[in-house]
Amino acid sequence: MKMSDIIEAFIKDLLKDEKEYVEIQRNELAEHFNCVPSQINYVIQTRFKPSQGYYVESRRGGGGHIRIKKINITKSNYLMHIIASMEERITASEVDIFISNFLSYGIITEKEAKLLKVATSDNVLIVSQDIRDKLRANIFKNMLLNLVEEDFNK
């Protein structure tokens, strides 16, 4: 495992133990993992974003107090947030990241993940590159909207 993965797992374990949020000191955590504080910043900025279901409050000074709160969101709200924040174009690797996040948060099933991946892959979208990423975004958004509608119809 990479150091970033280890730090992420450690923070997520802390969140499991706490009820509402976890407060950490950037310098203390860096010392614990024998790394620089910027490594802690990197993990928090890339692995604990609002789009991933987290709210982060950070204060400078005094060791860098950080409060991380897991946001309880429904499948539909999460997918709608992703759809609304998605750009006009999306690459295959960006879709893979979204799908990976959806799976890790239990938003979609393995079968749904495979369908999303196949429908948006470069192997299927045999058009010029300037059109491909825009077409992929439209397909991906519509498939996610279908998952939202399916959730509402339950």
C-alpha angles and dihedrals in degrees: 000000000000119000090249091056091049093050091047092051091048093053092045089052089052089051091053090055095048124069104219111001145340127236119206136175112233094216094046092050091047090051091048091055095036093237138115120276090244087066088059090048090051093052093048094046095048104032104034104049126143089249086060093051102265137116115206125194116188132187125191123224132036093061096315111281113218126188117195121190126186110226116219105224132169123239092249095048091048094049092045090051090052092047092049094048096044118112125235090259132040133182126225091249091053090052089051090054092050091048091048090051092047090053095046091051093046092243095130137021126245089254092053089048092054092049092049091048095047095046092052100039124120088240090067100036098068099173134105116296095248090058098035099070092046092048090047090053091051093049093045093048092049092049090050090048088054089054090051092050090048089053092051093049093058 
